């Protein structure tokens, strides 16, 4: 699990023809180099996006979109809601804390400030906004190692 895709750009990423800035993210999801996570209120926001619902289900079946358990995310979200934030997205910070994901795809500048604030998230997060940020995918999304069984 390596990235969170904010609802404000979900339709730009989750598309058979994604926006050019998010083409590297889409390709990483398609070829299994990246896994996006959702949970808590972000899952509710995704459910409201009827245009991409079928595609989200397909990514979930493939394992490149994974749901994080709501209970812990909701508890972490409540904790962040008590703090002074620049954004109105404590649910994204709660999801990041619980999933330990530190790469966010978003266009929300206030959320960027919160996500990269080391006083809120340790280690601090990184934000992907344009295709120029594609090296962040390699830095945060490491493919799972194949387990090797020894022959006897």
Secondary structure, 3 states (H helix, E strand, C coil): CCEEECHHHHHHHCCCCCCHHHHHHHHHHHCCCCCEEECCHHHHHHHCCHHHHHHHHHHHHHCCEEECCHHHHHHHHHHHHCCCCCCCCHHHHHHHHHHCCCEEECCCHHHHHHHCCCCCCCCCCEEECCHHHCHHHHHHCCCCCCCCCCCC
